[in-house]
Amino acid sequence: DYTSKSHLDRSKTQLPWLIYLQGGPGFECRSPEKVSWTQTILDKGYQVLMLDQRGTGLSTAISQSSLQVRGDEKVQAEYMKSFRADSIVKDCEAVRKALTEDYPEEKKKWSIMGQSFGGFCCLTYLSFYPEGVKEAFLFGGLPPLRDGPDEVYERLYARVKSRNEGYYAKYPEDID
């Protein structure tokens, strides 16, 4: 938990939590003070939890040699399953329950934010534990689409074009 300089009494304010799920898989989170958006989130009244997923950060890394000592291929495959998004989400839900144990019922949900593989984890979270999520922010990590992504991208391009036109109307000096 990266704390802001505002010295809030967290036991009284019970600020809402936002958990960040890193991309990868296999990448650890950077320290919150080294992430450009952390202060913005803190200023909006959240507490931030940067989760190092299984096998990253201070967790034991997976390697060929560490797998071999676990047993045969079947045992190794079973072990590897514990690093999937569903297991990461189970970890998150256990952490959420522990962090919000003393919170009133209306404050027990938290916000989730995921980038790339973390976006997949967010979607998995919404599938398995929607009751624990107040809001979700995804930056990549969209699931496969039934008929391909073209329809989604066509709508996105139109929206980006419109937003850019509005921006350039307001800030014409940025056009170049």
C-alpha positions as CSV (number, residue, x, y, z in Angstrom):
1,D,0.0,0.0,0.0
2,Y,1.6,3.3,-1.1
3,T,0.4,6.1,1.1
4,S,0.0,9.7,0.1
5,K,1.4,12.5,2.1
6,S,-2.1,13.5,3.4
7,H,-1.8,11.5,6.6
8,L,-5.4,10.2,6.5
9,D,-6.6,8.1,9.5
10,R,-7.4,5.0,7.5
11,S,-9.1,3.3,10.4
12,K,-11.8,6.0,10.4
13,T,-12.0,6.8,6.7
14,Q,-11.7,3.2,5.4
15,L,-10.7,4.4,1.9
16,P,-11.8,2.2,-0.9
17,W,-9.2,-0.2,-2.4
18,L,-8.1,-0.4,-6.0
19,I,-6.0,-3.4,-6.9
20,Y,-3.8,-3.3,-10.0
21,L,-3.3,-6.5,-11.9
22,Q,-0.1,-6.3,-14.0
23,G,0.3,-7.6,-17.5
24,G,2.4,-10.5,-18.6
25,P,1.9,-13.1,-17.5
26,G,5.1,-13.2,-15.5
27,F,5.8,-9.6,-14.9
28,E,6.1,-8.2,-11.4
29,C,4.6,-4.8,-10.5
30,R,6.8,-1.8,-10.3
31,S,6.8,0.1,-7.0
32,P,3.8,2.3,-6.7
33,E,5.9,5.5,-6.3
34,K,7.5,4.6,-9.7
35,V,4.1,4.4,-11.5
36,S,2.9,7.6,-13.1
37,W,-0.8,7.1,-12.3
38,T,-0.5,6.2,-8.6
39,Q,-0.7,9.7,-7.2
40,T,-3.8,10.4,-9.4
41,I,-5.6,7.4,-8.0
42,L,-4.6,8.3,-4.4
43,D,-5.8,11.9,-5.0
44,K,-9.2,10.4,-6.0
45,G,-9.5,8.8,-2.6
46,Y,-8.3,5.2,-3.2
47,Q,-5.8,3.0,-1.5
48,V,-3.7,1.2,-4.1
49,L,-2.6,-2.4,-4.0
50,M,0.0,-3.5,-6.6
51,L,-0.3,-7.3,-6.7
52,D,2.7,-9.4,-7.7
53,Q,1.0,-12.4,-9.2
54,R,2.1,-15.9,-8.5
55,G,5.6,-16.6,-9.8
56,T,6.6,-12.9,-10.0
57,G,8.1,-10.4,-7.7
58,L,9.0,-11.9,-4.3
59,S,7.1,-15.2,-5.2
60,T,9.1,-18.2,-6.2
61,A,9.8,-18.0,-9.9
62,I,9.1,-21.0,-12.1
63,S,12.0,-22.5,-13.9
64,Q,12.8,-25.8,-15.7
65,S,14.9,-26.9,-12.7
66,S,12.2,-26.0,-10.1
67,L,9.6,-27.8,-12.1
68,Q,11.6,-31.0,-12.4
69,V,11.9,-31.4,-8.7
70,R,8.1,-31.5,-8.4
71,G,7.7,-34.8,-10.1
72,D,6.6,-36.2,-13.5
73,E,5.0,-34.2,-16.3
74,K,1.5,-34.7,-14.9
75,V,2.5,-33.3,-11.5
76,Q,4.3,-30.4,-13.3
77,A,1.2,-29.7,-15.4
78,E,-1.1,-29.6,-12.3
79,Y,1.4,-27.2,-10.6
80,M,1.5,-24.9,-13.6
81,K,-2.3,-24.7,-13.6
82,S,-2.0,-22.8,-10.3
83,F,-0.5,-19.8,-12.2
84,R,-3.5,-19.2,-14.4
85,A,-5.8,-16.2,-14.2
86,D,-8.5,-18.2,-12.2
87,S,-5.9,-18.9,-9.4
88,I,-4.6,-15.3,-9.4
89,V,-8.2,-14.1,-9.0
90,K,-8.8,-16.6,-6.1
91,D,-5.7,-15.0,-4.5
92,C,-7.2,-11.5,-5.1
93,E,-10.5,-12.4,-3.6
94,A,-8.8,-13.8,-0.5
95,V,-6.8,-10.6,-0.1
96,R,-9.9,-8.4,-0.6
97,K,-11.8,-10.3,2.1
98,A,-8.9,-9.9,4.5
99,L,-8.3,-6.2,3.8
100,T,-12.0,-5.3,4.1
101,E,-12.9,-7.6,7.0
102,D,-13.6,-4.7,9.3
103,Y,-15.3,-2.5,6.7
104,P,-19.0,-2.0,6.7
105,E,-20.8,-4.2,4.1
106,E,-21.3,-1.3,1.6
107,K,-17.5,-0.7,1.5
108,K,-16.3,-4.3,1.1
109,K,-16.2,-4.2,-2.7
110,W,-13.1,-3.0,-4.4
111,S,-12.1,-1.6,-7.7
112,I,-9.9,-3.7,-10.1
113,M,-7.6,-2.4,-12.8
114,G,-5.8,-4.6,-15.2
115,Q,-3.3,-4.1,-18.0
116,S,-2.9,-6.7,-20.8
117,F,-2.9,-10.1,-19.0
118,G,-4.2,-8.2,-16.0
119,G,-7.2,-7.3,-18.1
120,F,-7.8,-11.0,-18.7
121,C,-7.6,-11.4,-14.9
122,C,-10.1,-8.6,-14.4
123,L,-12.6,-10.4,-16.8
124,T,-12.0,-13.6,-14.9
125,Y,-12.6,-11.8,-11.6
126,L,-15.9,-10.4,-13.0
127,S,-16.9,-14.0,-14.1
128,F,-16.1,-15.7,-10.8
129,Y,-16.6,-13.0,-8.1
130,P,-18.7,-10.1,-9.4
131,E,-20.0,-9.6,-5.9
132,G,-16.5,-8.4,-4.8
133,V,-16.1,-5.8,-7.5
134,K,-17.3,-2.2,-7.4
135,E,-15.8,-1.2,-10.7
136,A,-13.3,-2.5,-13.3
137,F,-10.8,-0.7,-15.5
138,L,-9.3,-2.7,-18.3
139,F,-6.3,-1.6,-20.4
140,G,-6.0,-4.3,-22.9
141,G,-6.7,-8.0,-22.3
142,L,-10.0,-8.3,-24.1
143,P,-11.4,-11.8,-24.6
144,P,-11.7,-13.3,-28.0
145,L,-14.7,-12.0,-30.0
146,R,-17.1,-14.4,-31.7
147,D,-17.0,-12.8,-35.1
148,G,-13.6,-11.1,-34.9
149,P,-12.6,-7.7,-33.6
150,D,-13.4,-5.7,-36.8
151,E,-16.8,-4.3,-35.5
152,V,-15.2,-3.3,-32.2
153,Y,-12.3,-1.5,-33.9
154,E,-14.6,0.3,-36.4
155,R,-16.5,1.8,-33.5
156,L,-13.3,2.6,-31.7
157,Y,-11.7,4.4,-34.7
158,A,-14.8,6.6,-35.0
159,R,-14.7,7.4,-31.3
160,V,-10.9,8.1,-31.4
161,K,-11.4,10.3,-34.4
162,S,-14.2,12.3,-32.7
163,R,-12.2,12.7,-29.5
164,N,-9.1,13.8,-31.4
165,E,-11.1,16.4,-33.3
166,G,-12.5,17.7,-30.1
167,Y,-9.1,17.9,-28.5
168,Y,-7.5,19.7,-31.5
169,A,-10.4,22.2,-31.6
170,K,-9.6,23.0,-27.9
171,Y,-5.8,22.8,-28.3
172,P,-4.9,23.7,-32.0
173,E,-1.3,24.2,-31.0
174,D,-0.9,20.4,-30.6
175,I,-1.9,19.6,-34.1
176,D,1.7,19.6,-35.4
